[in-house]
Amino acid sequence: MIPNNYAVIKDTAVENIIAVENFTTEFETNFLQESGADALVSVPEEDAWYVTLGATYSGGKFIPNENLSPYPSWTWNADEKTWDPPTPRPEFDGISFYEWNENLLEWVVDKIIEDGIVKDVN
């Protein structure tokens, strides 16, 4: 089973990102009681690259922190409230997952789906 990413939210701020293999209502209840967090919010795989600590969760969407650039080459887009890479991220083709490589200043394939299983490329 592939774990799913969840953002731990407290006072609308992303405090942590956790991977959970078997998410249940019981797990969520226990986790929230023990951690003091306000919510656990699923982070879709295609959004995981920009949901970072210090981001906020408001109105059903994640808003990155404008003072915490994910990479030095990215620029803050004040209108959209997003960090923009020098080149747009390739569209998901159903097979390849991309990760930004700051040394190359380009998107590189990080994972692929093969026979229904997500596999690391490296």
N, C-alpha and C positions, 0 to 999 in steps of 0.2 A: 504494500500500500504506500502511495506517495503522500508525504505529509503536506498539509496546507499551511500557508503562512497566515498568522493573525497578528494584528496590531493591538497592543495593550494600551487602552485609552484611559487617561486620568485628567479630568478637567479639560477636555478637548485636545490634550496634547498626546502625541504618540510617545509613550515611555519606553516601549520595547517592542521587538518583533519576535514572535515565537513560532516554531513549527510544531504542528499537532497532527499526529497520524490518525487518531480516532476521536474526533471531536463529537462530544455529546452534550446535551443540556446539563447533565449531572457534572461533567467536567467543567463546563463554563461556570456553573453556580459555585462549585468548590473553589475554582481558581479565583473568581472575583471576591469571594469571601476572604480567602487567605491572603490575597495580594493587596486588597484595598483599591483595586482598579475599578473604574466605572463601567467599562465595556471591553469586550473582545470583538474586533471587527475583522472579517475575512479580507485578506489582501489578494486580489486576483493576480495570478502569475504575471500577466502583462503589465501590472502596475507596481510590482514589487521593487523594481529598479529605482523608483523615485520616492517611495514611502520610506522615509528615514526618521530617526529619532529627532525630536524637535518639530516635526510636522504637526499640523493640527487636523482634526477630523470634525468637519462642520457641514451641515446640510447634506449629509450622505456622501461627501467626497473628501479626499485627502488633499490638504494644502501644504506644500513644502514650506519650510522656514526660509525666508529670503536671505537670512544671514549665514546659512549653512549650505554652501554650494557642494553638490555631490562630487564635482570634479573642477579643477582650476579653469579648464577651457570652456565651461558652460556659463551662459549668461542668464541673469534674472529677467523674466518677462513680467513686468509689473501689471500689464493689462490682464494676462491670463493667470497670474500668480503661479507660474511654473518655472523650473529651470530648463533652459533649452540647450541641447547639445549643438556643436558646430554643424553637424549633419543630422537630419531626421533619422529616427530609429526605423529600420525596415519593418514593413507590415508583417504580422505573423502569418506564415504560409501554411500553418498546420503541422509543420515538421520541426522548424528551427527556432530556438530561443536565442536572443542576442544579448550581449553584455558589452558595455562601453569599455574600450581599451584606451586609456588616457595617453599611453606612450605612442600608440599609432594614430591617435585622434580619429578613431573609426569604430564602428560596431563590428564585433566578431561573434561568430556562432559559439555559444557556450554549452548548449544542450540540444539534443535532438530527440524526437519521438521515433522510436523504432519498434515495430511489432507491438504498438500500444504502450510501450514503456519509455519513460523519460530517462535518457542516458547522458552522462557528461561526455563532452567531446575530448577533453584533455585527459 
